[in-house]
Amino acid sequence: MLISDFDFHLPGELIAQEPLPNRSASRMLHLSRATGEYQDRHFVEFPDLLRPDDLLVVNNSRVFPARLFGRRAGLHSQPVSPRNPASRDFLQGQVEVLLTRQLGQWEWQALVRPGRKIGVGERIYFGQEAMPELQAEVTGRGEFGERTLRFHPIDDFFAVVERIGHVPLPPYISRADRAEDRERYQTVYAQQQGSVAAPTAGLHFTPEILARIRQHGIDIAEITLHVGLGTFQPVRVENIEQHKIHRERFTISPETAGKINRALAENRRIVAVGTTTVRTLEYAASQDSAGRISPGSAEADIFIYPGFRFRVIGALLTNFHLPQSTLLMLVSAFAGRKTILKAYRYAVNSRYRFFSYGDCMFIE
């Protein structure tokens, strides 16, 4: 399949730049996989669309302020004439680092800008210029600005990152992050710190919505998948089958595995909140010949596109995704490419709000 098969026109003004004042006030497009028909609804109706024996599965990963601004030491830069007025900025200018995946206690995979100026052996300092709070050395180099960073050990790494880091808002939100994004770009049930992007389908839930779901007798299970580069890295090949997705760390507790396996055995519907939940459960099922879910931690690198056979998921709550993205390919695999693109065209014409802070779809 070609990447152009997953393109659609999206006017820039439909990309949500701000969250709604009320999380659950989002619009929701209700799509039937069986008929291809869709209906305009609001997210507050979501609990009433669930079946009494459904199992709702959410991703409880918590976003941390993984966007860091630092300055490079200039140790491995190309020589620049000292008479050049831009020489100091070139050698020791600002560096933007997005931590995407923890490789070890002090080692991280990251996206670095300007990547072409940051070579192996370069050192980057974060925090006050007179007394840096974090220091890192570039120990590896990948494509498209990817670097491996080894941080100098400190007492509480995440506490410092929480203090000096910025909320990693997606690049299509064309504003700087603000203090309120620390709460709003986070699900109300977020617990396990480690994501560099929010599992955005969960942003619509409020404690009141969750209470209504439980009042209906519907069970809720939690998994953890720390969202990393695999979620938002663009597809840079023409034939999507050649795309390789980055690995993302996940954990499934014994309690959650038991709930999912019982639901599967009883032929009950499993409703996934977000594509991260889908990837976690479908990857875990693919590791077992019987399609059962085993508890534990691992790294998922599953790329779901049309032709994929779903073993676990029976319904999906998801936001609207970028053109030509792996997430659009995943929902196309679940509901059919033509069905999804038709629904997206309707959503554009109906002025739905797109992407992270936007509206949602319920596909069943």
Secondary structure, DSSP 8 states (H G I E B T S, - for coil): -BGGGG-----GGGB--S--SSGGG-EEEEE-TTT--EEEEEGGGHHHHS-TT-EEEEE-EEE---EEEEEE--TT-----TTSTTHHHHHH-EEEEEEEEE-SSSEEEEEEESGGG--TT-EEEEE-SSSEEEEEEEEEE-STTEEEEEE---S-HHHHHHHH-B----TTS-S---TTHHHHSS-TT--EEEESS--GGGGG--HHHHHHHHHTT-EEEEEEE---HHHH----SSBGGG-----EEEEE-HHHHHHHHHHHHTT--EEEESHHHHHHHHHHHHTSTT-----EEEEE-----TT---SS-SEEEEE---TT-HHHHHHHHHH-HHHHHHHHHHHHHTT--BSTTS-EEEE-
